[in-house]
Amino acid sequence: MKYEITSLNTKKTLAESLKKIMQKKSFSKITVSEIIADCGLNRKTFYYHFEDIYALLKWIFDHEAVEVVKHFDLTIDYEEAILFVMDYVEKNDYLINCAFDSIGREKMKHFFYADFIQLTSSIIDSAQKEAGSHLDPEYKNFLCQFYTEALASILIDWIRNRETRNRTRTIQFVSNTLKISLQGIMGADLFLHL
C-alpha cells in the first residue's frame, strides 16, 4: 500500500511538472530532461513510471478526467459526466490546446478511444437492461465504435470552438441523441437477441 501511494505521488509530481512546462512550451518540444529538472527527480524514475512523455500526458488525462467519469452512474448521470469533462476542458484549456496543437486530432482521439469505448459500452448496457433486451454482440461493438467516434469528434470540435459553441446546448444535443437513438434501437427488433 505504501509503495502504491509513493508511486502515485511520483506520477503526480511528474504530471505537475509537465503541466507547468506546457503553459510555456509546445508539447512536442518538451523533453524528459526538462520535466525531471523541474521536479527534481531522475531519468530512471521517470522511465520506471512512464514509457515516454505521451504516456505521462495520457496518464494526466486518465487520472484527472477519465477515471472520474467512470465513477458516474451512466444510467442516469451521463449528462453530468459530459458536463464534468467540459468543466475539465475549460479549467485545463492550456493543457488540452497545447496537446492538441502538438499531437493533432487523431492522436487526441486515440488517447481517449479505449476509455470512451468503455463508457459507451456502459451506456449501451444500461439501455439494454432498461429495455429488457440484448443486442447481437457484433452490433453492440459497432454501436460502441459509432458512438465513441461521434462523442470524441463532438468533444474535440467543442474544445477547438468553445467560444462559439453553447455548452448547455451541446450537452442537451448529445444527451437527447444518445437517449432517443438507443431507445429506438432497443425498441426495434433489428440485431436483438432476446
Sequence and secondary structure as in RCSB ss.txt:
>XXXX:A:sequence
MKYEITSLNTKKTLAESLKKIMQKKSFSKITVSEIIADCGLNRKTFYYHFEDIYALLKWIFDHEAVEVVKHFDLT
IDYEEAILFVMDYVEKNDYLINCAFDSIGREKMKHFFYADFIQLTSSIIDSAQKEAGSHLDPEYKNFLCQFYTEA
LASILIDWIRNRETRNRTRTIQFVSNTLKISLQGIMGADLFLHL
>XXXX:A:secstr
 HHHHHHHHHHHHHHHHHHHHHTTS GGG  HHHHHHHHT  HHHHHHH SSHHHHHHHHHIIIIIHHHHTS TT
T HHHHHHHHHHHHHHTHHHHHHHHHHHHHHHHHHHHHHHHHHHHHHHHHHHHHHHT  B HHHHHHHHHHHHHH
HHHHHHHHHHTGGGS HHHHHHHHHHHHHHHHHHHHHS TTB  
